[in-house]
Amino acid sequence: MPAANAQNWKLTLAYDGTDFSGWQVQPGEQTIQGELQAALGRVTGESPLPQGAGRTDAGVHALGQAASFKLEARIPAENLHRALNRTLPQAIRILAAKTVGEAFHARHSAVAKTYEYRVYRQPVCPPFQARYVYACPWPMELTLLQQAARCFEGEHDFLSFTATDPDLRSRQRSSGTGFDPEEEERKGELARSIGRQGAVRTIYSSTWESRGGQAGDLLVYRVRGNGFLHHMVRNLVGTMLDVGRGYRKAEAIPAMLAARSRAAAGPTAPAQGLFLDSVEYPAQN
């Protein structure tokens, strides 16, 4: 437990998630949260576990992730900022560091998040872009993608676009076990909880755009909402790409939402095209 006089900190950070097993600490795995905790230990002698605004999956990147934690050490913000960037892997960069009010929490205090998903459209994906895009050269109709994207705006139950427990397999690999009855029961309880109340989210904007000049090398999906479920953006993208290719109809999306079943929606798009773009907080934070 931090001392009563500990300061509450907020970091804004960016990272290349390619070589990490996601945000959350996992035994025997290199994670963003674990690297940040270790860096804080080296710099301050304290090892708080930073709480992230979003628990990004393995291979997912961030342009503006937020993290919060408490430190007893009194250290100027610019010094902490500089020292962390000296000791962190180059794939993780601190963009800003500041002290915040006692009540601030990177996840609980967030009022909106924006994600971006990048799809590379040309037949050959340059190797220096391959870590940051989904190479998808098949014929694609932008107007159909836009039509599908609009179907997700507003308040909906997104259970059909949710992975119930995406970390189950990785935890079992880390512990060296296979089937675990307690994990299976936890998975069932989580599914029932999500089904009752936890899968409703509000999407404020959902849109596709073409980038890269006349060639349209990139199709970029941007979505802003009050919260997102595990794999939700990747499942939305996978479904919309099916619509853009003519495999599904945008008109079928309301029925997918109503089904509240993962089997009703499309495939999960690969992790490497996804970026946590930004996290929004009330003005005082």
C-alpha positions as CSV (number, residue, x, y, z in Angstrom):
1,M,0.0,0.0,0.0
2,P,1.4,3.5,-0.9
3,A,1.8,5.9,2.0
4,A,-0.9,8.5,2.7
5,N,1.3,11.2,1.3
6,A,2.1,9.4,-2.0
7,Q,1.5,11.4,-5.1
8,N,-0.8,10.2,-7.9
9,W,0.9,10.2,-11.3
10,K,-0.4,10.1,-14.9
11,L,1.7,9.0,-17.8
12,T,0.9,9.3,-21.5
13,L,2.8,6.8,-23.5
14,A,3.2,5.3,-27.0
15,Y,4.5,1.8,-27.9
16,D,5.1,-0.6,-30.6
17,G,3.3,-3.7,-29.4
18,T,4.7,-6.2,-31.8
19,D,7.2,-7.9,-29.5
20,F,5.1,-7.7,-26.3
21,S,2.4,-10.0,-25.0
22,G,0.0,-7.2,-24.5
23,W,-0.4,-4.6,-21.8
24,Q,-1.1,-6.7,-18.7
25,V,1.6,-8.4,-16.6
26,Q,1.8,-12.2,-17.3
27,P,4.2,-14.7,-15.7
28,G,7.2,-15.3,-18.0
29,E,6.0,-12.8,-20.7
30,Q,7.3,-9.4,-21.7
31,T,4.5,-6.9,-21.4
32,I,4.1,-3.1,-21.5
33,Q,2.8,-3.0,-17.9
34,G,5.6,-5.2,-16.7
35,E,8.3,-3.1,-18.4
36,L,6.9,0.1,-17.1
37,Q,6.7,-1.3,-13.5
38,A,10.4,-2.5,-13.8
39,A,11.5,0.9,-15.1
40,L,9.8,2.7,-12.2
41,G,11.6,0.4,-9.8
42,R,15.0,1.2,-11.4
43,V,14.3,4.9,-11.4
44,T,12.6,5.5,-8.0
45,G,13.2,2.3,-6.0
46,E,9.4,1.8,-5.8
47,S,7.5,-0.7,-8.0
48,P,3.8,0.3,-8.2
49,L,1.8,-1.5,-10.8
50,P,0.7,1.1,-13.4
51,Q,-3.0,0.9,-14.3
52,G,-3.6,1.4,-18.0
53,A,-6.6,3.1,-19.6
54,G,-6.9,0.2,-22.0
55,R,-5.6,-3.4,-21.8
56,T,-4.3,-3.7,-25.3
57,D,-3.8,-7.2,-26.6
58,A,-0.5,-8.8,-27.8
59,G,0.7,-7.1,-31.0
60,V,-1.6,-4.0,-30.6
61,H,0.1,-0.6,-30.6
62,A,-0.6,2.7,-28.8
63,L,-0.2,6.3,-29.8
64,G,-1.7,7.7,-26.7
65,Q,-2.1,5.2,-23.9
66,A,-2.6,6.5,-20.4
67,A,-1.4,5.0,-17.1
68,S,-1.7,5.9,-13.5
69,F,0.2,4.9,-10.3
70,K,1.3,6.3,-6.9
71,L,4.8,7.2,-5.8
72,E,6.1,8.2,-2.4
73,A,9.3,9.6,-3.9
74,R,9.2,13.4,-4.6
75,I,10.6,13.7,-8.1
76,P,10.1,16.5,-10.6
77,A,7.8,15.5,-13.5
78,E,10.4,16.4,-16.1
79,N,13.0,14.3,-14.4
80,L,10.8,11.2,-14.1
81,H,9.8,11.6,-17.8
82,R,13.4,11.8,-18.9
83,A,14.7,9.0,-16.6
84,L,11.9,6.5,-17.7
85,N,12.7,7.0,-21.4
86,R,16.4,6.4,-20.6
87,T,15.7,3.0,-19.1
88,L,12.6,1.7,-21.0
89,P,13.0,-0.3,-24.2
90,Q,13.0,1.9,-27.3
91,A,9.7,0.4,-28.3
92,I,8.0,2.2,-25.3
93,R,8.2,6.0,-25.0
94,I,6.8,8.2,-22.4
95,L,5.2,11.3,-24.1
96,A,4.2,13.1,-20.9
97,A,4.3,12.8,-17.1
98,K,2.5,14.8,-14.5
99,T,1.0,14.5,-11.0
100,V,-2.8,14.4,-10.8
101,G,-5.5,14.5,-8.2
102,E,-6.0,11.6,-5.7
103,A,-9.2,10.4,-7.4
104,F,-7.7,10.0,-10.9
105,H,-7.5,6.5,-12.3
106,A,-6.3,5.9,-15.9
107,R,-9.2,3.4,-16.6
108,H,-12.0,4.5,-14.3
109,S,-11.7,8.2,-15.0
110,A,-11.7,7.9,-18.8
111,V,-14.7,9.3,-20.6
112,A,-13.9,8.3,-24.1
113,K,-11.3,6.4,-26.1
114,T,-10.4,6.4,-29.8
115,Y,-8.9,3.5,-31.7
116,E,-7.6,3.4,-35.2
117,Y,-7.2,0.3,-37.5
118,R,-5.0,0.5,-40.6
119,V,-5.5,-1.8,-43.7
120,Y,-2.8,-1.8,-46.4
121,R,-4.4,-2.1,-49.8
122,Q,-1.5,-2.7,-52.3
123,P,-0.5,-6.2,-53.6
124,V,2.9,-6.1,-51.9
125,C,3.1,-4.7,-48.3
126,P,6.5,-2.9,-47.7
127,P,8.4,-4.7,-44.9
128,F,8.8,-1.5,-42.9
129,Q,5.0,-1.2,-42.7
130,A,4.1,-4.8,-42.2
131,R,4.3,-4.6,-38.4
132,Y,1.7,-1.8,-38.3
133,V,-1.0,-2.7,-40.9
134,Y,-3.2,-5.5,-42.0
135,A,-2.2,-6.4,-45.5
136,C,-5.5,-6.9,-47.3
137,P,-5.2,-6.4,-51.1
138,W,-8.5,-7.9,-52.1
139,P,-11.1,-5.7,-53.9
140,M,-12.9,-3.5,-51.3
141,E,-15.7,-1.0,-51.6
142,L,-15.2,2.1,-49.3
143,T,-18.8,3.0,-49.6
144,L,-19.8,-0.4,-48.2
145,L,-17.3,0.0,-45.4
146,Q,-18.8,3.4,-44.5
147,Q,-22.3,2.0,-44.6
148,A,-21.3,-0.8,-42.2
149,A,-19.4,1.5,-39.9
150,R,-22.5,3.7,-39.4
151,C,-24.5,0.7,-38.1
152,F,-22.3,0.6,-35.0
153,E,-22.9,4.3,-34.0
154,G,-25.0,4.8,-30.9
155,E,-25.7,2.6,-27.9
156,H,-25.7,-1.1,-28.5
157,D,-25.1,-4.4,-26.8
158,F,-21.8,-5.6,-28.4
159,L,-21.7,-9.1,-27.0
160,S,-21.6,-10.5,-30.5
161,F,-18.3,-8.6,-31.1
162,T,-16.6,-9.6,-27.8
163,A,-14.0,-12.2,-26.9
164,T,-15.3,-13.6,-23.6
165,D,-11.9,-14.2,-22.0
166,P,-9.1,-13.6,-24.5
167,D,-6.3,-14.2,-21.9
168,L,-7.5,-17.7,-20.8
169,R,-5.1,-19.6,-23.2
170,S,-2.1,-17.4,-22.4
171,R,-2.6,-17.8,-18.7
172,Q,-2.8,-21.6,-19.1
173,R,0.3,-21.6,-21.2
174,S,2.1,-19.5,-18.6
175,S,1.1,-21.8,-15.8
176,G,1.9,-24.9,-17.8
177,T,-1.6,-26.3,-17.5
178,G,-4.3,-27.2,-20.0
179,F,-8.0,-27.5,-18.9
180,D,-8.6,-25.8,-15.6
181,P,-12.1,-26.3,-14.1
182,E,-11.7,-23.1,-12.0
183,E,-10.7,-21.1,-15.1
184,E,-13.6,-22.6,-17.0
185,E,-16.0,-21.6,-14.2
186,R,-14.6,-18.1,-14.2
187,K,-15.0,-17.9,-17.9
188,G,-18.7,-19.0,-17.5
189,E,-19.3,-16.4,-14.8
190,L,-17.7,-13.7,-16.9
191,A,-19.8,-14.6,-19.9
192,R,-23.0,-14.5,-17.8
193,S,-22.0,-11.2,-16.2
194,I,-21.2,-9.6,-19.6
195,G,-24.5,-11.0,-20.9
196,R,-26.5,-9.4,-18.1
197,Q,-25.1,-5.9,-18.0
198,G,-21.5,-5.5,-19.2
199,A,-21.6,-5.5,-23.1
200,V,-23.5,-2.3,-23.7
201,R,-21.3,0.5,-25.0
202,T,-21.9,3.8,-26.8
203,I,-20.0,4.5,-30.0
204,Y,-19.8,8.3,-30.7
205,S,-18.3,8.0,-34.2
206,S,-17.4,5.1,-36.5
207,T,-15.9,5.9,-39.9
208,W,-13.5,4.8,-42.6
209,E,-11.2,7.0,-44.7
210,S,-8.7,6.4,-47.5
211,R,-5.2,7.7,-47.1
212,G,-2.1,7.5,-49.2
213,G,-2.9,9.8,-52.1
214,Q,-4.6,8.8,-55.3
215,A,-3.3,5.2,-54.9
216,G,-5.3,4.9,-51.7
217,D,-2.6,2.7,-50.1
218,L,-4.3,2.8,-46.7
219,L,-7.9,2.3,-45.5
220,V,-8.1,3.6,-42.0
221,Y,-11.0,2.9,-39.5
222,R,-11.4,5.3,-36.6
223,V,-13.8,4.6,-33.8
224,R,-14.5,6.7,-30.7
225,G,-16.6,5.5,-27.8
226,N,-17.2,5.5,-24.1
227,G,-15.5,2.1,-23.8
228,F,-14.5,-1.1,-25.7
229,L,-14.7,-4.8,-24.9
230,H,-11.9,-7.4,-25.5
231,H,-11.2,-7.7,-29.2
232,M,-14.2,-5.6,-29.9
233,V,-12.6,-3.2,-32.4
234,R,-10.8,-6.1,-34.2
235,N,-14.1,-8.0,-34.5
236,L,-15.9,-4.9,-35.8
237,V,-13.2,-4.5,-38.4
238,G,-13.2,-8.1,-39.4
239,T,-17.0,-8.0,-39.9
240,M,-16.8,-4.7,-41.9
241,L,-14.1,-6.0,-44.2
242,D,-16.4,-8.9,-45.0
243,V,-19.0,-6.3,-45.9
244,G,-16.5,-4.3,-48.0
245,R,-15.6,-7.5,-49.9
246,G,-19.2,-8.4,-50.6
247,Y,-19.2,-11.4,-48.3
248,R,-21.8,-9.9,-46.0
249,K,-24.5,-7.2,-46.1
250,A,-24.4,-4.1,-44.0
251,E,-28.1,-4.6,-43.5
252,A,-27.3,-7.8,-41.6
253,I,-25.4,-6.0,-38.8
254,P,-28.4,-5.1,-36.6
255,A,-29.3,-8.8,-36.6
256,M,-25.7,-9.6,-35.6
257,L,-26.0,-7.2,-32.7
258,A,-29.4,-8.5,-31.6
259,A,-28.1,-12.1,-31.7
260,R,-25.7,-11.5,-28.8
261,S,-23.6,-14.4,-30.0
262,R,-20.0,-14.2,-31.2
263,A,-20.8,-16.8,-33.9
264,A,-23.2,-14.3,-35.5
265,A,-20.5,-11.8,-36.4
266,G,-17.5,-11.8,-38.7
267,P,-13.8,-12.8,-38.1
268,T,-11.3,-11.1,-35.8
269,A,-8.9,-8.8,-37.7
270,P,-5.2,-9.3,-37.0
271,A,-3.7,-7.4,-34.0
272,Q,-0.9,-5.5,-35.8
273,G,-3.3,-3.1,-37.6
274,L,-4.8,-1.7,-34.3
275,F,-3.7,1.4,-32.4
276,L,-5.1,2.9,-29.2
277,D,-5.0,6.5,-30.5
278,S,-6.1,8.5,-27.5
279,V,-7.9,8.5,-24.2
280,E,-10.1,11.4,-23.0
281,Y,-10.6,12.7,-19.5
282,P,-12.5,15.5,-17.8
283,A,-10.7,18.8,-18.2
284,Q,-9.0,18.8,-14.8
285,N,-7.1,15.6,-15.7
